[in-house]
Structures are given as C-alpha cells and as structure tokens.
Amino acid sequence: MIRSEILKEIAPILRDQLVVCNIGIPSQELHAIDDQPTNFYMLGTMGLASSIGLGLAMAQPKPVIAIDGDGSVLTNLCTLPTIANNVTDNYILLIIDNGSYGSTGDQPTYAGKKTSLAKVAEACGCDNVVECRDVDTGRVLQEALDSKKMTVIVCKCDSGNATMPVITMDPVVIRDRFMKAVQA
Ligand SMILES: [Mg+2]
C-alpha cells in the first residue's frame, strides 16, 4: 500500500479526531480524501507536524493525531525525545514510513535503509511504540485511541504518491476553522 491508500482506509477513524498533517503531498492527499475542519494541513515548516501535535495535545484534552512521514521525523529528530519526556496520553504520532521523501520526488530516506524509527523512538524513551504493516494501520490506530496512552506508530508502507490537487484554501481559513474545531 502507498500512503494515500492508508489514508483512505483510516479516514473514518480520523474524521472525529483533531489531526495535524505533514506538509506537502500527505496534506494534499488527506484534504482530497476527506477534508474536515478538524484537519490542520501543514503548508510550511517541514518536520514540525509532530511538535505542533504534541503542543496541541498538551494544551487541551481532546485526542490529537499527528500524521507525519519518515523524512519529516528525520528532519526534526529531536521531536522524539521531546515526545518521550512529555507524556501526553491524548497524543498519537502516526509516522507513515514509506522510506522516501515523497513530496520532493521519492528520494530514499535512511528510514528505508538501516535506520529503524521505531527503535529510535524506543531509545529516546517513548513508552508505547508500535511498528506495523500498512494493512494493519487502521486496527493499530484504533487500539492506540482506545488505550488512551500516548503512542508512536510507525507504519511501514510502499513509496509513492497519489495525484491530488493542491490545497487552495487560504492558510488563515485552515487555521481559523481548525481553532474553532478545537474549541467546539
Ligand atoms: Mg516518506
């Protein structure tokens, strides 16, 4: 499975949750598959979806799912010790690990080579780390939500991007409707 197929499969789970989505094609795919005011699409700041998600989870009680990529986590690797040392049980970090920098032309990442992001997360002190196959993502994500424990999920999948339109919504609109959804 490629990322867009996983997003399609987990869209019914994501729909009721606050979601912070990684910059670039992941956000375009999620927007095209199931746009929701509870989705915050990153239009800048590569690598910071997991950090923004953690901060949002710490600041309010609703569950927050950050959808990140292997390339982005490698770009902001210090996010993992920060998450590990600030346990926030309404926070789930879902790393869709396709072993490539999808938004810039599928160049391979080290996560697709020798580096295991699940092992890195564990070494950083994250308590609940689950590595899963693409087909199991929905089940693992639902279990993580039900557990009410901060969880890092590393979903291993194929490299590739769906052809989706760019997001034309104004960033201010994305921000404002998301803030309303957080406060609803
Ligand atoms: Mg990737």
Residues whose N, C-alpha, C, O or C-beta is under 5 A from the ligand:
A	BS01	MG	G69 D70 G71 I96 N98 G99 S100 Y101 G102
